[in-house]
Amino acid sequence: MTMQRRQFLGTSAAIAGGGLSLLATAVRAQPLFDTVKLYAGFAPGGTIDVTARRLAEKLRDVVAKSVVVENRTGAGGQIALSALKTAPADGQTLAISPMSMLGIYPHTYKKLPYAPLTDFAPVSQVVRVDFGFAVGTMVPESVRTLKDFVAWCKANTRDANFGSPAAGSVPHFVGELFGRAAAIDLKHVSYRGSQPAIMDLVGGQLAAASGPVGEFLQHLPAGKVRLLATSGPSRSRFAPNVPTFAEQGFKDIVHDEWHGIFAPAKTPPEVVERFSVAIRKALTAPDVIAALAQMGLEAKGSTPAELAAMLKHDTERWAPLIKTIGFTADA
């Protein structure tokens, strides 16, 4: 057993005996590894990528001498999680994922290359996020509300579409619910993250997009993207002038989501705990909180047990809802 390993196990035992009051002690311990890889399943520049890179900066020299973010995009986040599943359970590989890929995909895809509840070890929640629904340059500037957009779609059925960061995800579900409630044929286009969809919004190749509120914020000042609604139970503090879906008559569209960090199943519990403690510590740093807020993200950590309970709860909550409306990744 190496000196670093013995020191780490001693620190972990102290945490177990003394609770989170020893957070600072744990974080000051020597790094466990030379390099840790953190997989992100979506394109650079989006909320997942930004969150991963901010965490990597804070975890460097804490859990490892180097924490490297790898964007393993494709299949709506499934490629990154598949890579995590097959990685050695030695603590040197992590992944960041929205809840969708773990709690919703089992109900929207006929077959997944991983089992969310058994192939991964929950580490910590990292952020919570509301979703926004926006239009771009294809849609006239006179369209400023959901009601306006519905009228435009009915007059322009060929161009009535919306993009989302992944088929079968919460943003896809939100857009699908909206189309059904508004009685319009709103065709879905899947992307490898929200930013590629937003680029098509700006370029006039896509009418609308559903994605994390923060993904749209940097594009609003130029006026080429207009945020029509947000999905939370109340207005987003990051876009306070934008009414919610519920305020505009779509009372069943109230959804948010968490993003979490996971390790391969069978990763030693003491290693998972060390990572969780370090992540929770990082999420209290003012510069991290401020950087995430710029992307419309609320920094929020959790214990491994809390994240496991959240995933189980959401998996069970979404099953009947998805079955009732017949939503699939192909919708």
N, C-alpha and C positions, 0 to 999 in steps of 0.2 A: 504494500500500500504506500503511495507517495505521501510526502509531507503535506502537500496541498489537500489531498484527499482526507488525511487524518484531521487536519485543521478544520476542513469543511464539516466532517461528521460531528466533530465536537461542537461547532457552531450550531448545527442543526439540532443537536440534543438540547443545547441551551435554549433555542427557540421553543422547542416542544415543552420545556419546563417553565419558561418564563413568558411565553406569549409574544405578541407583537411589540412589546416594549423594548425588545432587543433588535428591532429593525435596523437601527444604525450599526450595531455590532456586526450583524450579518452582512450588511453592505460593505463594511470595511474589510471583510475577510479577503484573503487572496483569491484571485480568479481561479475557477476550476479548470478551465481549458485554455488552449492557445487560440482556437477559433470556434465560434458558434455560427451556424448558418440559420438565417431567419427567412423562410419562404413567404412570399407574397403572391397571391394568385391573380393579381390584376395589374393593369398597365401603370408605368411610372406617372407620377403627378397627381394621382387620385388619393382619396382619403386613406385607403388601405396602405398604399405605398408610403405616404407621408407619415402616417402613424408608425409604421415599421421603422422608418429611418430615424425618427425622433427617439424612439425607444432604443434603437441600436446605439445611438450616440451616448445615451445615459448608461447603458449596460456594459459598454466597453470598459475594460479594466475592473469590472465588478464581477461579472459571471465568466468573462473570457477576455483575453488580451485584445481580441478582435471579434466584432459581431458584424457579419456580412449579410446584407439583404439581397436575396435573389428573387427576381420577378419571374415566376414560373406561371405564365399566363396560359389561358385556354380552358375550354369546357366549363366556363362559368365558375372557375376556382377549383375544379376537380383535379386538375393536373398537379397543383401545389399540394393538395391534401393527399393525393395518391403517392407523391414523392415522400411526404412525411410518413405515411403508413409504412413504406418499405425501408425507411432510414434506420440505421442502428439505434437501439434504445439506450444510448449511452449519454444522452444529455447534450450532444453537440449539434442537434438539429431541432428547430422549432418552426412553427408556422403561425401566421396571423390569418384569421378567417372571420367573415361575418357569420352571424347565426344561420343565415339562409342555407349555406352549403352543408350545414350539419343538422339543423332542425326542420327544414322545409324540403330539401331535396329528396329525402326518403319517401316523401308523399307525392312528389311531382315527377320523379324519374322512375322508370320501370326497373332500372338496374343501376347501382352505383358501384364504383371500384373500391369502395371503402365502407366500413360499418361505423357510423359516427359515434355511437355510444361505447364501442369496444375497441376500436383501433387507435384511439387517441387518449392521451392523458391531459385533462384540463389543467391549465396553469393559472391564468388570471384573465378576467375581463379587462379590457383596456379603454374602450370608449362606448358611448351611446350616441345614436344618431337619428334624426328625423329625416324624412324624405321630401323632396320637392318635385313639382311637375312644371316643366318649363317649355317654352316655344322659342323658335329661332327665326332666322331671316326668311324662311319659306312662307311664314305666316305674317299677314299684314300687321303693321304696328297698332292698328285699331283694336286688335285682339288683346284684351287686358285681363279678362276673367275666364273662368271655366265655362260660363254660359256663352261667352263670345266664341270660345274655341269650339264648343259643341256646334254652334251655328255654322262656323267655318268648315268643320268636318262634313257636315251634312251637305254643304254646297260644293265641297271638294273631296268627294269620296275616294278618288284615285290617290290623293296625297295624304289621306288621313292615316297617319302612323305615329308610332312612338318607339324610342329606343330605351333599352335598359342595360345595366352592366353585366347581366347574366340571365339566361333563360331559367325560369323556375325560382328566381329570387324574390325577395320582398318588393323591390322596385318594379319588377315585372308584374307581380301580383297587384300592386297598387294601380298600375296603369290598366290592367285587365279589368279590375273592379270598376274603375272610372268609366271605361268604355261600355261595360254592361249596364251600369246604372244610368248612363246618359243615353242609352239606346243608339249607340253609334258603332260602326264596324271599324274599330281602331286597331290596325294591324301592328303586330309587335316585331321589332328588329333587335336581335341580340348582339351585344358588343363585348369586347374583352376589357370591361371597365367603363366607368362613366365618362372619362375624358375623351376617348375616341368618339363616343356618341355626341358629346357636346361640340367637338370639332365639326361634326357633320351638321349640327344645329347651326353653328356660326356660318358654315359654308353653304347652307341652303339645301343640303341633300336629305335632311330629316326634318319633319314638322315639329315633333315634340320629344321630350326625354323625361324619364322618371329615374331619379337617383338621389344620393345623399344631398341634403341642402347645401352643404359646404362646397360641393363640387361646382356649383353654379355661381357662387359669390364673386369670384374674381372676374367673371365674364359679364356681370350685370352693369357696371359703370359705362361700358362702351355701347350699351343698348342693343347689342345683337342677340342677346339672350334675355328673355323676360320670364321671370318666375311667377307663375299663376296661382300656385297653391302649395301648402305644406301639409304633411300628413300627421302631425302630432295632435294630442288632445287639446293643446292650446298653441298660440302662435309661437314660432321659433324665436328665441332671443337673438338669433343670428340674422333673422329676416323679419323683424317685428311689423313691418308694413304690409306683409303678404298674408292674406287670410288663409285659414285652413280649408281643407276639403269640406269639413263639417260645417263651417261658417257659410259655405257656398251651396249648402243643400245636400251634400253627399255625406250623410251622418255615419255611414258604416265604414268609411275610409279613415280609420284612425290607427296608424301603425308606426312603430319605431323599431329599432334593432340595436343589438349590441355586437361588438367585435371582440374576439378573444384570442389569446395565445394558447397554443396546444403543443404538446410533445408526443412522440410515438408512445403507444401503449407499452407498458412494462419498463418505462423509464424509472429509475430508482426514485421512490417517494422523497428522499432527502434532497435529490437534485431538483425535482419539481418544486419543492418548497423553497429552495434557495432562489430559483428563478422567480417564483411568485413574489417573494419578499422584495427582491430587487426591482421588479416591475412596479409593484405598488409604491415603492419608495420613489421611483422615477416619475410616476404619475402625479406626485405631490409637488414636483418642482415647478416654480412659477413660470419659467421659460417654456416648459413642456405644455403646461396648461394654456398659456397664451398662444403658442404655435398651433396647438390643436384647435383652439377656439377660432383661429383664422380660417380653418377649414370646416367650421360649423360642427365641431366635435366636442362633446363633454367628456373630459378625462374621468375615468371611473374604474378603479381596480376591484379585485375580489380575491378571495382565497380559492384554492383549487376545488374545495368541496362546494363552495358557493357557485362557482362556474358550472360544475357538474350538475348541480340541482337546477340551475337556470336552463341548461341545455335539455335536461329531461322534461322540465315543465313546458318549454316551448315546443318540443317535439310532440308532446301529447296535446297541447293546445291547438296547434295548427292542423293536426290530422283531421278532425271532424269538419273544420272550416273549409279546408281544401276539398274534401270529399263532397260537401254540400253543394259547392258551386261548380264542381267538376274541373277545377283548375289543374293544368298540367304544364310541364316545361315547353310543350309544343303549342300551347294556347296562343 
